[in-house]
């Protein structure tokens, strides 16, 4: 993929597992050296979400020029050329019959394959259902910050190995199961 906001949005979605609109709306003010804080007003569940930034994600965020508040702006405000950009990516990649939301499923599945516990994967995705639903959600207050960081670091290394054509089995460190 060539340069441009759609390229950055897709790469960021791959590396973080976050929703396309959350990535597209990312502002420079939401970023720190090692985390992205998505405000409650921009998340699906209405809860502030902290996304640890892997080394690969930090590298990605060094590349876009800073014009205005958005990290991946469109020509006149937030990026909005989804259909056209996705169609161009399909032609370039030879892949069809997929949606950008599938990148979240890919990240979730990949994290599980790497040995990340389900509740950590759900925290990375900012889900409040599943393992955090019902009474468990009432009592479970741990933020999984360290576990999310380890998971996204492992995922970033795995994605980089795939992109570079390396054998990922040699680069995967299974996280301790607790």
ABEGO torsion letter per residue (X at the ends): XBBEAAAAAAAAAAAAGBBAAAAAABBAAABBAABBBBBAAABAAGBBBBBBBBAAAAAAAAABBBBEABABBBABEBBAAAAAAAAAAAAAAGBBGBBAAAAAAAAAAAAAAAGBBAAAAAAAAGBABEAABEAAAAABABAGAAAAAAAAAAAAAAAAAAAAGBBAAAABBBBBBX
